[in-house]
Amino acid sequence: MHTPSAKPRLTKAGVTFIVTVEFIDYQCLASNEGLAKLCELLETKETAMQTFIAFEAKIRGVARRLIAAGVPTNPVVLGPNAFR
């Protein structure tokens, strides 16, 4: 049986990570654009992974809310509009 990696991974498109909702694992992507929007809140220039780590709790919470709302994408993509 394949177990998805629990660690976030940096890709060309952003940072991928797994969120578990009601015992189901969902693949998610915090896009580079979404992470750049969060980086604006820090008022610094951080890498995508540094931004993900700084906002990990918020990013995972947004992902869980999108999944609970029934967002039908695979992976669940968190773009700039997810972080208003």
N, C-alpha and C positions, 0 to 999 in steps of 0.2 A: 504494500500500500504506500502511495506517495504522500509525503507530508510536506506542505508548502513551507518555504523558509519564513521564519518569523521575523528575520532581520530585514529592515528596509534596504532596497538596492537602488543605486544610482543608474539611470539609463539616459539615453540621449533625449528622451521626451520629458524626463523628470525623475521622481523617486517613486518606485513601486513598493507596495507594502500590503500586508494581509490584515483584514479586519474580520473578526468573528461576531456574527449576529445570530442569536438563537441557534447556536451550535453549527452554523454554516460559515465556512471560510469564504470571504469575498476578496478577489484581487482588486486592488485600488491603485490609482496613479495620481500623485500630486504633480500636476504639470509644471513645467518650468515657468510658465506664465502665472500660474496660481501662486507658486513659491515666490516669484518676483513681487507679486502684490503684497504678500506677507512681509517680505523683506523691506518694503517701504515703511512698514510700521516700526521696524528696528532703526530706520534711518541710517543704515550702514550697507556696505556691499558685502554680502555673505555668499558663499557657494550654495547650490541647491540643497546639498546634504546638511550643511550647517543650519540653513533656514528650516529644513524639515525637523531637525533635532530640537531647535529652539521652540518650534510650534507644534511638536508632535502630538501633545494631548489635544490641542484645538483641531488639528488636521484629522486625527482619528475620530473625534467627536462629530465633526462635519460629515465624515464618511459614513458613520453609523446612522446619522439622521437621514442622509440621502438614501441609504439602503432601506431604512424603516419606511421611508416615504414611497418606496417602490421604484426608484430610478432604475430603469431597465438597461443598464449598460454593463459590458464586461470587457475590460475592467471598468470599475466606477471611476470616472475621471473628475478630479477636483481642479477646475480651472479658476481663473480670476473671479468669476461671478460667485463662486462658492464661498469666497472670503470677503464679503462686503463689510 
